[in-house]
Amino acid sequence: MTRTIYLRIYSPPNKLSFRRKPIFYLVIMRIKRIRTLAGPNIFSHRTAIVMQLELDKADEKVFLKDTDFMRRLEGILPKAESVTREMREIRTAENDLAETVKDIAVNLINLAGRGDCGGTVRFSGDEGIYEIAVEYKSERAARFLLETSVEIVQAALENKSFEISGKIVEALAISTASEVETIPASRNIPTVAITGTNGKTTVTRLTAHVLRATGKNIGTATTDGILFNGEIKALGDTTGPASARKILEDPEVGIAVLETARGGIMRRGLGWDWADIAVVTNITEDHIGQDGIESVADLVNIKSLIAERVRENGTLILNADDPESAALIDRPAVSQIKKRIVYFAMSEENPILKARAAIGGTIYFVRDNWIYEGRGSDVTPIAETAKIPIAMNSTADFQIQNAMAAVAVSRALDLPPEKIAEGLYSFQNQIHNPGRSNFYRVGKGYALIDYGHNPKAVEAICRMTARWKGKFITGIVSFPGDRLDSVIEAAGRIAVAGFDRIIVKGDVNLRGRETGEVAEMLCRLVLEAGNQNECKIVLDAAQAFEDAVAEIKENDIIVFFYEKLAPALATLEKYGAVATTTF
């Protein structure tokens, strides 16, 4: 639906003339997209319809400039106090037209007998585009009335009549005829939800692997596909609600372990109502500049939904080494539901862990290269970090954190320590966790491939490689083009400081950037650092990796941050690489 509206607004009289001069504002209202959020979402914990409304060149303060607009609007709306009372005050929101559409839709939905439904407006991140969300019980009726609300605002702007009674009758008929759409009835099986900026895929895969010891069938949703007892059943990014529902509706699944990513949360909400156990690995700078995300605080608002939807007496597992994750318990929507809070951290001296232990809470920490569980004054050894393959001889602290998260989930499901240790010790990165810090012996040197694509992920890899004494580390880097320059530069500076040599590659998906734009930005950082005389750019990422492998020398280690995994694996196979966890 696209309408061009010329909205006539008069300027106030001045000293030279008592006549008011007409001013014309061009307003284009365009419904770009309407989508359904059939579960808890970033707008509401209830089902909702979201409309993307574009207001090209729209005057953002119609109420302040057009004093007749409210009169025309009230002339269209039903003569009911509940419909008009919210619109009698001048708006102070960022865009009063979007707010007005939302208010009308909410009131009409409630007037049509669909209960106490609410709504909200969110800036999309793209200029002039707003996301209007309204709760619903009948999806078709809510969608119809949301579109009707846009038509009403258009009519009021153009000073045209609009017959609304027939629309309400039609909405009532639609509402009566259509079924109430909600999430299918969370079956009575344990549901584990895992989110975070980094580590969520590894924690999901590792947790599912360890939980095989329960003897129950484990259904898993990950970035790379749906798994049943470790076997791939569907390929692709399956971290959204449709995949979660598919697993939860499978009668053979005994425990569901669901990686839950930002994109799925924002676009479609959750595929489940309540989780029994939730993990938030960390919340750090990533996706800034996308989808209306302007800060880490915005990311917290999105990912906190997982923590909010832990059922009463369920378990919420948080990373005490990450300030944003650790602080989730202070959010009212998280703390208002009674649940068991479990923290993990690298050191038992972490203040949050110490405070939790003091009140008898459950914590996980590392002491003398062992993962321990603390419950009040009782301390139980769980697993030796040197025997956990993904921990790379205890040098990969981020993998140890991932292991502790998996331990915490497994213990919440009453799995004994010895069974958990067996699962941690048998989890092989290259087999069970492809593409995440996979390490190979190749030629005279070594290669590590990883999906790191944000500052904290690169920093974690650099911390690990810094512990590998006597090795010359080459980093082959690039970062997604849809990130802000500041995020790309932050990740680039970490890589430049952390690696002995940098090769800048191109990516297949430029994500809105010009060819070579990100590469040039990273090369500038390399040259500014002054530790390299030149910056090598190879825009073909697969070629960049193959060239480096072909020239590898003794004690060389190549760290390749890939975009596409298959070409990297093909190169390793070509050069006879062998998976390993030791030098």
C-alpha positions, 0 to 999 in steps of 0.5 A: 500500500503506497499513498502520497498525501499532501498535508496542508498546514498553516503558518501562524499570523505575523506582524505584516499580515493577519492571513495565514500562509499555507505550507505543504508537507509531502507525506508518503505512507508506505507499508513495507512489510507485516510479519507475525511473531507467534511467541514471546518477542522483543516487543511483548511476551505475547503474540504480536503483529509487526508492521514496518511503516515508512514515512518518507519526508513525513513531518514528525510532529503533525500534532504540533503543526496541524491543530485540526488533525485531531479533530478530523481523527476523532470525527472518524473514530468510534464515539468511545472514550477508550478509543480517543482518550490516549490521543488527546494529548500532544505527542512527545514521541519521535514520530507521532504518526507512527504512534497514532497508527499504533494507538488506533490499532490497539484500540480497535483490536480491543474494541473488536473484542480481542481482550486487553492487547497492547502495542509499541513503536520502535525505530527500525534503524533505517531513516523514516521507517518505524516498526509498529507492534500490536498484540493479538489473539486473532492474527488475521483480525489484528493484521486487518485492523493494523492496516485499517489504522493506516487508512484512518490516519491517511484519511485524517491527513487528507481530510477525507471521510472514512466509514469505520463501522463496517471495518469493525464488523468485518474484523469481528467476523474475521476474529470469530471465523479464525482460530486463535494463533499461539505457540503450539503446546513448550511437550513436557520435556526439558527445554534448554535455550542458549544465547549470547554474542559469542560461544552459543553455537559451541555451548549448544553443541557441547551441551547436547553431546554431554546430555547424550549420557542421560539416555534420552533423545537429544534434539538440537537447533544450531547455526548449521542445522537441526541435529537428532542425537548428534546426527544432522537432520536439516542443514542451514541456520536453524536458530529461529522459532520454526526450527525450535518448534519442529524439535519441540513437536517431535515425539521422539525428542526427550530433551531440546537444546536450542541455540537462539540467535539475535536474528530469529528473536528480532524477526520472528520471536521465540518458538517456545513459551518457557524454557526450563534452563537458559544460558547467556554466554556473554553480550558484547559489541556486535551487529551495531548499526543493524536492525535499529541496534545502536548500542550494546544496551540494545543487544541486551534488550534483545537477548535478555528475552531468553532470561525473561522466559525461564519458567518459575523454578527453572534455572538461569545460567549467567557468565559472571566474567561478562558484565552484561550477562551477569547483570541480567538478573537485575532487570525487573522482567528477569527477577520478577519470576522466581528462578535458580540463578547459577553463575560461572567464571574463570576464577573463584575470586570473581566477586559475583561468584563469591557473593553467590557462594556466600548465600549458598548458591551454585557456582562454577569456576576453575582451580588448578586446571580443574572445573569445580562446582560450588554449592554453598560450602561444598566443592565438587571437582567436575573435569580436568581442563587439560583433558578437554580437547577444545580447551587446547591444553588449557590455553583457550579460556573462552572454551573453558567458559563454554565448557562450564556453561555446558556443565551447569546445564548438565548438572541442572538436569541432575547428570552426575559429574563423571558422566559430564566429564566423559562427555567433555573429554570425548567432544572433538572440535573437528567432528562435533563442532565444525568451524569453531576453533578447529586446529590442524597440523598441516605441512611443517606448521599448523592452521586454526580456522574460526568463525570469529567476526567481532572484537571479543571473538578475535580478542579471545583467539589472540589471548589463546595464541599469545600463550603458544610460545615460540610460534609465528602467528599469521592472521587472515582477517576480514569482518562483515561489511554491515557492521559500523566502521568503529566495530570493524576498526576495533576488531582490526586493531585487536588482530593487528596487535595480537598476530605477528603478520596480517593478511587481509582477505575479501568476503563473498558477501559484501553486505552493502560495502564496495569491493575492497572497502573493508580490506582497505580500512584494515590495511590502514590499521596494519600500516599505522601500527608500524610492525609491518612494512606492507599490507597484503590484500587477497580479495579471494578469501579461499585463495588467501588461505591456500596461498598461506598454507602453501608457504607455511614454515616450521612453527608457523600457525595460520589463523583463518577467520572464514566466511564460508567453511567448505572452501577452507576445509577443501584447502586443508584436505588438499594439503593433507591436514590432520586434526589435532589439539596439541603441538 
